Amino acid sequence: MNTPNKLTMLRVILIPFFVVFLLGNFGTWSKWVALAIFIVASLTDMLDGYLARRDNLVTNFGKFMDPLADKLLVCSAMICLVDMSRIPSWIVIIIIGREFVISGFRLIASDNGVVIAANYWGKCKTVCQMFMIIVLIANLGGGFVVVEQILIYASLILTVISLITYLWQNRSVLSMQE
């Protein structure tokens, strides 16, 4: 397994630790540990992609697992944030619904021998969601409440745009099923 793929797997391994510290009652320091874990996990996403492209280590495993690891990290965080009353559940349902649709779409493509990598809008959506999660976990209050709301709705809008774009750009995969 190459280094980018190891970083992807590290991101998956960090998720349970992140959730335990975010939802655990270990004191006020617990959220900061969770935030640090989330930031490290998010940075592995940028680093694994950079290394894979720089060193020509792009693999089908990476094309499949990298977006899946992102989905697991981001969805776990958002579910925790719903539990903490930091983000409305209806927004998280739409965001997670998009992830299920895209995962199903990738499965159909894979069954037809097609591997579909993340597109520009999907990457923008992921980055926006990660910043949103960081700000929501930090829960700094004051003027940051406006920033939180902007990031929540920007994430929602980018989620919908990325879904529509993804399906449109890969609509030929659906015609393979007819």
Secondary structure, DSSP 8 states (H G I E B T S, - for coil): --HHHHHHHHHHHHHHHHHHHHHS-S-THHHHHHHHHHHHHHHHHHHHHHHHHHTT---HHHHHHHHHHHHHHHHHHHHHHHHTTSS-HHHHHHHHHHHHHHHHHHHHHHHTT------HHHHHHHHHHHHHHHHHHH---TTHHHHHHHHHHHHHHHHHHHHHHHHHHTHHHHHTT-
